[in-house]
Amino acid sequence: MAMTKLRVGLLFGGCSGEHEVSISSARAIAKALTSDENATRYELLPVYIQKNGVWKDSEIAQQVLASGKPLLTSDEAQPGDRIPQNINLSEIDLWFPILHGPNGEDGTIQGLLTLMQVPFVGSGVLGSAIGMDKIAMKMAFAQAGLPQVKYKLVMRSQIYSNPCIFPKLCDELEVELGYPCFVKPANLGSSVGISKVRNRQELETALDNAASYDRRIIVEAGVMAREVECAVLGTDRPKASVVGEITFNSDFYDYETKYTEGKADLFIPAKISDEIANKIKEMAIQAFLAVDAAGLGRVDFFYVEKTGEILINEINTLPGFTATSMYPQLWAATGVSFPELVHQLIQFALERHSEIKRD
């Protein structure tokens, strides 16, 4: 007797600036779902969200997966158009959202899927929201006792409301954080809107730029360190992968460096001692639990080799999932293949849903 396949709704695209990255991730996951043993376990039902927020069914989604290119549309969507329409939701047993950035990994889609009462891969509303908001994330890390770089919260109103306040704000930032420092919108992914600043003029420009993206801004002290990453997999008892390192020639790991071939080099495993690697793995799991993440997460660190300090930078609760992305590569180096990784994530989602239903 043939086994009934689990129907997986692969949800990709979305309204953020990471739309194309989402398509690349979805193509890799779709391939993993339809190859080898997974083909006997799962039936792929892709669902595509256009850049204007309109949901498209499997027929169109398959076309986007095949081409690897966004569906072009000049139409402005009405608010009522941005909800699932012409999609047979009852066909889907489990959702696999791979929407990067705002309106994708910030808890909004996760809230909708929670209302549907259908299992889904990844963190829930709380973990996703904290993982997207750099300020809430830092507060959660501090509560967990995880060491971080010095930082300061800035509100858009401090930049624009009163011309007398802004110079004093810049004075405070210079004294408390010094140069270089990094100015970041609180709620954007893939380094969008981030600036490295080295002097007062650059600081003022960077604050103005960040304020165009978000009303809440974070300014962090710069640190001379190696950038290392660790992947986490699981729920209440998660496991950590080997540690990887990123090197690049640009000022920092910005959007162009992340997604342009040849701009950055990945070293897996990182050339660090076992003692440091084990400490990073331990901290990665602590960070994962601190934000109430589930399923998957990639935790980024600064390793200050001179002092031996390990500083947590951030967690990404829905990291890039292309064939060349750090998250699946870290697990491949740990002994978990791409198809097996996708399978395990689905199984964790089913287990988590059963736990929630029991509560």
C-alpha positions as CSV (number, residue, x, y, z in Angstrom):
1,M,0.0,0.0,0.0
2,A,1.4,3.4,-1.0
3,M,2.2,5.8,1.7
4,T,0.1,9.0,1.7
5,K,2.4,12.0,1.0
6,L,2.4,15.1,3.2
7,R,1.4,18.1,1.0
8,V,3.9,20.9,1.7
9,G,2.9,24.4,0.8
10,L,6.2,26.1,-0.1
11,L,5.5,29.8,0.4
12,F,8.0,32.2,-1.2
13,G,8.5,35.6,-2.9
14,G,7.0,38.3,-0.7
15,C,7.0,42.1,-0.5
16,S,10.5,42.7,0.9
17,G,13.7,43.7,-0.9
18,E,14.8,40.1,-0.5
19,H,12.2,38.8,-3.0
20,E,14.8,37.4,-5.4
21,V,16.7,35.7,-2.5
22,S,13.5,34.0,-1.5
23,I,13.0,32.6,-5.0
24,S,16.5,31.2,-4.9
25,S,15.9,29.6,-1.5
26,A,12.6,28.2,-2.7
27,R,14.2,26.7,-5.8
28,A,16.7,24.8,-3.7
29,I,14.1,23.6,-1.2
30,A,11.7,22.5,-4.0
31,K,14.5,20.4,-5.5
32,A,15.2,18.8,-2.1
33,L,11.5,18.0,-1.6
34,T,11.2,16.3,-5.0
35,S,14.4,14.3,-5.0
36,D,15.6,11.0,-3.5
37,E,13.6,9.7,-0.5
38,N,11.8,13.0,0.0
39,A,9.9,12.5,-3.2
40,T,8.2,9.5,-1.6
41,R,7.3,11.4,1.6
42,Y,6.2,14.8,0.3
43,E,4.1,16.4,-2.4
44,L,5.2,19.9,-3.4
45,L,2.5,22.6,-3.6
46,P,4.3,26.0,-4.1
47,V,2.5,29.3,-3.4
48,Y,4.1,32.5,-4.7
49,I,3.6,36.0,-3.3
50,Q,4.2,38.8,-5.8
51,K,6.1,41.9,-4.9
52,N,2.8,43.7,-4.6
53,G,1.6,41.2,-2.0
54,V,-0.8,39.2,-4.2
55,W,-0.8,35.5,-3.6
56,K,-0.5,33.2,-6.7
57,D,-1.4,29.5,-6.9
58,S,0.8,26.5,-7.7
59,E,0.6,26.8,-11.5
60,I,2.1,30.3,-11.5
61,A,4.4,29.4,-8.6
62,Q,5.8,26.5,-10.5
63,Q,6.6,28.9,-13.4
64,V,8.5,31.2,-11.1
65,L,10.4,28.3,-9.7
66,A,11.3,27.1,-13.2
67,S,12.5,30.5,-14.4
68,G,14.0,31.7,-11.2
69,K,12.8,35.2,-12.0
70,P,10.1,37.3,-10.3
71,L,6.7,37.7,-11.9
72,L,6.6,41.2,-13.1
73,T,3.6,43.3,-12.3
74,S,2.9,47.0,-12.4
75,D,-0.5,46.7,-10.7
76,E,-1.0,48.3,-7.3
77,A,-2.7,45.8,-5.1
78,Q,-5.7,46.8,-2.9
79,P,-5.5,45.9,0.8
80,G,-8.1,43.2,0.3
81,D,-6.0,41.6,-2.5
82,R,-3.1,40.8,-0.1
83,I,-4.8,37.8,1.5
84,P,-4.8,34.3,0.2
85,Q,-7.3,34.1,-2.7
86,N,-7.9,31.4,-5.3
87,I,-5.7,29.2,-3.2
88,N,-7.2,25.9,-1.9
89,L,-5.8,26.1,1.6
90,S,-7.4,22.8,2.6
91,E,-5.0,21.0,0.2
92,I,-2.0,22.0,2.3
93,D,-1.0,19.8,5.3
94,L,2.1,21.9,6.3
95,W,3.5,25.3,5.3
96,F,7.2,25.9,4.6
97,P,7.5,29.7,4.5
98,I,10.8,30.9,3.0
99,L,10.0,34.6,2.9
100,H,13.0,36.7,3.9
101,G,12.8,40.1,5.4
102,P,9.9,42.3,6.6
103,N,6.4,40.8,6.1
104,G,8.0,37.4,5.9
105,E,10.3,36.5,8.8
106,D,9.0,39.1,11.3
107,G,6.0,37.2,12.7
108,T,3.4,38.6,10.3
109,I,3.1,35.5,8.0
110,Q,3.7,33.3,11.1
111,G,0.6,34.9,12.7
112,L,-1.5,34.1,9.6
113,L,-0.3,30.5,9.5
114,T,-1.0,30.2,13.3
115,L,-4.6,31.4,12.7
116,M,-4.9,28.7,10.0
117,Q,-4.0,26.1,12.7
118,V,-1.7,24.3,10.3
119,P,1.9,23.3,11.1
120,F,4.6,25.4,9.6
121,V,8.4,25.3,9.5
122,G,10.4,27.8,11.6
123,S,9.8,30.1,14.5
124,G,6.4,31.2,15.7
125,V,5.2,34.8,16.0
126,L,7.3,35.7,19.1
127,G,10.6,34.2,17.9
128,S,10.2,35.6,14.5
129,A,9.4,39.1,15.7
130,I,12.3,39.2,18.2
131,G,14.6,37.8,15.6
132,M,13.7,40.6,13.2
133,D,13.8,43.5,15.6
134,K,17.5,44.2,16.5
135,I,16.6,46.1,19.6
136,A,14.2,43.5,21.1
137,M,16.8,40.8,20.1
138,K,19.6,42.6,22.0
139,M,17.4,42.9,25.0
140,A,16.7,39.2,24.9
141,F,20.4,38.4,24.5
142,A,21.3,40.7,27.5
143,Q,18.7,39.0,29.6
144,A,20.3,35.6,28.8
145,G,23.7,37.0,29.8
146,L,25.2,36.9,26.3
147,P,28.1,39.4,25.7
148,Q,27.5,42.0,22.9
149,V,29.1,45.1,21.5
150,K,28.1,48.4,23.0
151,Y,25.1,49.9,21.4
152,K,22.6,52.8,21.7
153,L,18.9,53.1,20.6
154,V,17.9,56.1,18.6
155,M,14.4,57.2,17.6
156,R,13.5,58.9,14.3
157,S,12.0,61.7,16.4
158,Q,15.4,62.5,17.9
159,I,16.7,63.1,14.4
160,Y,14.0,65.2,12.9
161,S,11.8,66.7,15.6
162,N,14.0,69.4,17.1
163,P,17.2,70.8,15.4
164,C,18.7,71.4,18.9
165,I,18.4,67.7,19.9
166,F,20.3,66.2,16.9
167,P,23.7,67.7,17.5
168,K,23.6,66.6,21.2
169,L,22.6,63.1,20.1
170,C,25.6,62.9,17.8
171,D,27.8,64.2,20.6
172,E,26.5,61.4,22.9
173,L,27.1,58.7,20.2
174,E,30.6,59.9,19.6
175,V,31.5,59.8,23.4
176,E,29.8,56.5,24.2
177,L,30.5,54.5,21.0
178,G,33.3,56.3,19.2
179,Y,34.4,55.6,15.6
180,P,34.0,53.5,13.6
181,C,30.5,52.6,14.5
182,F,27.5,51.1,12.6
183,V,24.1,52.6,12.1
184,K,21.3,50.2,11.4
185,P,17.5,50.3,11.0
186,A,16.0,48.1,13.7
187,N,13.8,46.0,11.4
188,L,15.5,45.2,8.1
189,G,17.4,42.1,7.0
190,S,20.3,41.4,4.7
191,S,22.2,44.5,5.9
192,V,19.7,46.9,4.0
193,G,20.1,50.5,5.2
194,I,23.2,49.8,7.3
195,S,26.1,52.2,7.2
196,K,29.7,52.1,8.6
197,V,30.7,55.6,9.8
198,R,34.1,57.0,10.6
199,N,33.4,60.7,11.3
200,R,30.7,63.2,12.3
201,Q,29.5,63.9,8.8
202,E,29.1,60.2,7.9
203,L,27.3,59.7,11.2
204,E,24.7,62.4,10.5
205,T,24.2,61.1,6.9
206,A,23.9,57.5,8.1
207,L,21.3,58.4,10.8
208,D,19.2,60.3,8.2
209,N,19.5,57.3,5.8
210,A,18.5,54.7,8.5
211,A,15.6,56.9,9.6
212,S,14.2,56.7,6.1
213,Y,13.8,52.9,6.6
214,D,12.6,52.7,10.2
215,R,11.5,54.8,13.2
216,R,13.8,52.9,15.5
217,I,17.5,52.8,14.8
218,I,20.4,51.1,16.6
219,V,24.0,52.4,16.6
220,E,26.7,49.9,17.5
221,A,30.4,50.3,18.4
222,G,32.7,48.9,15.8
223,V,35.0,46.0,16.8
224,M,38.1,44.5,15.1
225,A,37.1,40.9,15.0
226,R,36.6,37.8,12.8
227,E,33.0,37.1,11.8
228,V,31.9,33.6,12.5
229,E,28.5,31.9,12.2
230,C,26.8,28.8,13.6
231,A,23.6,27.1,12.5
232,V,21.0,25.8,14.9
233,L,18.4,23.1,14.3
234,G,15.6,21.8,16.5
235,T,13.1,23.1,19.0
236,D,13.4,22.8,22.8
237,R,16.6,20.7,22.6
238,P,18.3,22.2,19.6
239,K,21.7,21.2,18.1
240,A,24.5,23.4,16.8
241,S,26.5,22.8,13.6
242,V,30.2,23.3,13.0
243,V,31.3,26.9,13.0
244,G,32.0,28.8,9.8
245,E,33.8,32.0,9.1
246,I,33.1,34.8,6.5
247,T,35.9,36.9,5.1
248,F,35.4,39.9,2.7
249,N,37.2,42.9,1.3
250,S,34.3,45.4,1.7
251,D,33.8,47.6,4.7
252,F,31.3,45.2,6.2
253,Y,29.1,42.3,5.1
254,D,26.6,44.3,3.2
255,Y,23.8,43.3,0.8
256,E,26.0,43.4,-2.3
257,T,28.7,41.3,-0.6
258,K,26.2,38.8,0.7
259,Y,24.6,38.1,-2.7
260,T,27.3,38.7,-5.3
261,E,29.4,35.7,-6.2
262,G,33.1,36.2,-5.3
263,K,32.6,39.1,-3.0
264,A,32.9,37.0,0.2
265,D,34.7,33.7,1.1
266,L,33.2,31.1,3.4
267,F,35.5,28.8,5.5
268,I,33.8,25.7,6.9
269,P,34.9,24.8,9.4
270,A,36.4,28.0,10.7
271,K,40.1,27.9,11.6
272,I,39.6,28.3,15.3
273,S,40.4,26.1,18.3
274,D,38.0,23.4,19.5
275,E,37.6,25.3,22.7
276,I,36.4,28.5,21.0
277,A,34.2,26.5,18.5
278,N,32.5,24.7,21.4
279,K,31.9,28.0,23.2
280,I,30.4,29.5,20.1
281,K,28.1,26.5,19.6
282,E,27.0,26.7,23.3
283,M,26.2,30.5,22.9
284,A,24.4,29.9,19.6
285,I,22.0,27.5,21.3
286,Q,21.6,30.0,24.2
287,A,20.7,32.7,21.7
288,F,18.2,30.4,19.9
289,L,16.4,29.6,23.1
290,A,16.6,33.3,24.4
291,V,14.4,34.5,21.5
292,D,12.1,31.5,21.5
293,A,13.2,30.4,18.0
294,A,12.1,27.1,16.6
295,G,13.2,24.9,13.7
296,L,16.1,26.8,12.3
297,G,18.3,29.7,13.0
298,R,21.8,31.1,12.1
299,V,23.6,32.9,14.8
300,D,26.4,35.4,13.9
301,F,29.3,36.3,16.2
302,F,32.3,38.5,16.4
303,Y,35.4,36.6,17.6
304,V,38.0,39.1,18.9
305,E,41.1,36.9,18.5
306,K,43.4,39.4,20.4
307,T,41.4,39.1,23.7
308,G,39.6,35.8,23.1
309,E,36.2,37.6,23.4
310,I,33.2,36.1,21.7
311,L,30.5,38.7,21.1
312,I,27.0,37.8,19.8
313,N,25.9,39.9,16.8
314,E,22.5,38.6,15.8
315,I,20.3,35.7,15.1
316,N,18.5,35.1,11.8
317,T,15.4,33.0,12.3
318,L,14.9,32.4,8.5
319,P,18.4,32.4,7.0
320,G,19.1,32.2,3.3
321,F,18.5,28.6,2.1
322,T,20.1,28.5,-1.4
323,A,22.4,25.7,-2.3
324,T,25.4,28.1,-1.5
325,S,23.9,29.7,1.6
326,M,25.9,29.4,4.9
327,Y,23.1,27.7,6.8
328,P,22.7,24.5,4.7
329,Q,26.5,24.5,4.1
330,L,27.2,24.4,7.8
331,W,24.9,21.5,8.2
332,A,26.4,19.7,5.2
333,A,29.8,20.0,6.9
334,T,28.2,18.6,10.1
335,G,26.9,15.5,8.3
336,V,23.3,16.6,7.4
337,S,22.6,16.7,3.7
338,F,20.4,19.4,2.1
339,P,17.4,16.9,1.5
340,E,17.8,15.5,5.0
341,L,17.9,19.0,6.5
342,V,14.6,19.9,4.8
343,H,13.1,16.6,6.0
344,Q,14.2,17.3,9.6
345,L,12.8,20.8,9.5
346,I,9.4,19.4,8.4
347,Q,9.5,16.8,11.2
348,F,10.3,19.4,13.8
349,A,7.4,21.6,12.6
350,L,5.0,18.6,13.0
351,E,6.3,17.9,16.5
352,R,6.0,21.6,17.5
353,H,2.4,21.8,16.2
354,S,1.5,18.7,18.2
355,E,3.0,20.3,21.3
356,I,1.0,23.5,20.7
357,K,-2.2,21.6,20.2
358,R,-1.6,19.7,23.4
359,D,-1.3,23.0,25.3
